[in-house]
């Protein structure tokens, strides 16, 4: 059973009372989905896959995913794609300046939407006809869409596929891991803010990664302090009352990839669909972002080197 | 004194127990069902959260939709809330299993409506527009919109910075014909109070943040009473 823990009548227990009991017992869940092998084949031309996760909402996951994509694609020799699997709250089209774009179908599948020649994006946002449309779907339907995104999109040869996720440890996360299980996923970047309320949920996300054997590339602490543009003093708007990501990473022996300070121009760039890294390259936040991206690139290429040396 | 219940249906990220400084008590059963956990001695604030049912607080609740829906059904039907003036339901982001489960299980009771929380950014209001559609489709009245993280006043020089843009909440209210309940500024004292489980309203009654939250609550209460 991949759905843990079991809780019944307020106590941890066995399968009794679980709504999945009948399906589980019948063995229907045991047969592997043929899509997994299909996706494995389809994505064999994708060199590196990175998931962006968080336990909590509103910490800047989509902002980070978008800018990671922009930064990786700034090398014009690299092919980069960004897949948005936040089915209910697809922010990526707006952040990438692609609102109103539509997806086209061809013989080889769905074409993603291109920001630049070497930067492609897919999101359910492109399949909705109005900004007011709500995707009121339960888990199984969301899972089906994620399967389609992975199997039916004509991604082509990619150096990097970045997957932006909604907050949590539920259908979308299990599905992404399951459908990518016949491929190699380099790892996950986990986003947090300095608050304990955020870290509390990040620790759960880390447990999830460990449970599904997803390597963790590292942790990014967003909203890490604010420098007033007027008087240049720093304020901790979200005080790290329990030591922030730094203490958590030390406790759990995980890399802290960087601490990104708040900058009002980040929100503005996202709202306008522009890359903050292009708009304000000298901002302290942009510099931290670039360092984080470099760490991720190094991680990915070290993995390739390790694999080559063992074959 | 009003009796208030909070039902925390964010199963993957239950934050309410920490915010109310309620550690990890056991949940007991009585004849009428599960006894909620009380935040105060007078039992005026009752809470139920999956946070109380986990043996290890860092344990991830890795559940798909049906399992989440079943737990939420139990939370609504099997908790012995007793007499309450208001039951607040805190939800995770989205328009999915948790949201549908809450409404399905509350169908036989009256749901007064929903408060929608946004930040000023278009990226945030963009999602809340869809949440408003969810409310319309499921017959839930939109009581109003609250704009959080609405500007930051520097404690050193008093300059206000619009860190997460400006005005999105009011624009959204106008666009969708909803009531704008008010905006709450970014306040490190609010963040740290919540982290440390302190009652911000008691500790900082003279702050602009208190005033903002208070006026939003008053607007909400009068809207509920006029119903």
Interface residues (C-beta under 8 A of the other chain):
Chain A: X2 X3 X4 X5 X7 X9 X10 X11 X12 X17 X18 X19 X20 X55 X56 X57 X58 X62 X63 X87 X88 X89 X91 X94 X95 X131 X132 X133 X134 X135 X136 X137 X138 X139 X140 X142 X166 X167 X168 X169 X170 X171 X173 X174 X195 X196 X197 X200 X201 X203 X204 X205 X207 X208 X211 X226 X228 X229 X230 X231 X233 X235 X236 X237 X238 X239 X241 X242 X262 X263 X264 X267 X268 X270 X271
Chain B: X12 X13 X15 X18 X19 X26 X27 X28 X29 X34 X50 X53 X54 X55 X57 X58 X59 X60 X61 X62 X63 X64 X65 X66 X67 X68 X69 X70 X71 X92 X93 X94 X95 X96 X97 X99 X100 X119 X121 X122 X123 X124 X126 X127 X129 X130 X131 X132 X133 X134 X137 X138 X152 X154 X155 X156 X157 X159 X161 X162 X163 X164 X165 X186 X188 X191 X192 X194 X195 X196
